[in-house]
Amino acid sequence: METKTFQAPAIHCGHCTTTIERELGELEGIKSVKAVQDTQMVMVSWEAPATWDKIKALMAEIGYPAAS
């Protein structure tokens, strides 16, 4: 299992964190997702078939691109 913590600068409210957790949580292979409004950080753990590229692509698709 892989884990990554990254910033999503578009997070501004509780709705943002709920959306991220729900959308990423539906991606096959995602084991846990926690988005934090105050720090704009997202912690995600996954295993195959999920990949970091799929996670980044979904984050961008839902309007919360991961900071590089």
C-alpha positions as CSV (number, residue, x, y, z in Angstrom):
1,M,0.0,0.0,0.0
2,E,1.2,3.5,-0.8
3,T,0.4,6.7,1.1
4,K,0.9,10.3,0.0
5,T,0.1,13.7,1.6
6,F,-0.2,16.6,-0.8
7,Q,-1.7,20.1,-0.9
8,A,-4.8,21.0,-2.8
9,P,-4.9,24.9,-2.7
10,A,-8.5,25.0,-4.0
11,I,-9.9,23.7,-0.7
12,H,-11.8,26.5,0.9
13,C,-14.6,24.9,3.0
14,G,-16.1,21.8,4.5
15,H,-17.9,21.0,1.2
16,C,-14.6,20.9,-0.6
17,T,-13.2,18.3,1.9
18,T,-16.4,16.2,1.7
19,T,-16.3,16.2,-2.1
20,I,-12.6,15.2,-2.2
21,E,-13.1,12.4,0.3
22,R,-16.3,11.1,-1.4
23,E,-14.9,11.3,-5.0
24,L,-11.4,9.8,-4.2
25,G,-13.1,7.2,-1.9
26,E,-15.0,5.9,-4.9
27,L,-11.8,5.2,-6.9
28,E,-11.1,1.5,-7.0
29,G,-8.1,0.7,-4.8
30,I,-8.4,3.7,-2.5
31,K,-8.1,2.6,1.2
32,S,-8.4,5.9,3.0
33,V,-8.8,9.6,2.3
34,K,-8.6,12.5,4.7
35,A,-8.9,16.2,3.5
36,V,-8.2,19.0,6.0
37,Q,-9.7,22.4,5.3
38,D,-7.4,24.5,7.5
39,T,-4.2,23.2,5.9
40,Q,-5.6,22.4,2.5
41,M,-3.8,19.0,2.8
42,V,-5.0,15.7,1.6
43,M,-3.8,12.3,2.9
44,V,-4.5,9.3,0.7
45,S,-3.6,5.6,0.9
46,W,-4.1,3.2,-2.0
47,E,-3.2,0.0,-3.6
48,A,-3.6,-1.3,-7.2
49,P,-5.5,-0.7,-9.4
50,A,-5.3,2.9,-8.1
51,T,-2.2,4.9,-9.0
52,W,-0.8,8.3,-8.1
53,D,-1.5,9.4,-11.7
54,K,-5.1,8.3,-11.5
55,I,-5.5,10.2,-8.2
56,K,-3.9,13.3,-9.6
57,A,-6.2,13.1,-12.7
58,L,-9.3,12.7,-10.6
59,M,-8.3,15.6,-8.3
60,A,-8.0,17.9,-11.3
61,E,-11.2,16.6,-12.9
62,I,-13.2,17.5,-9.8
63,G,-11.7,20.9,-9.5
64,Y,-9.1,20.4,-6.7
65,P,-5.8,19.9,-8.5
66,A,-2.9,18.7,-6.4
67,A,-0.1,21.3,-6.0
68,S,3.2,20.2,-7.5
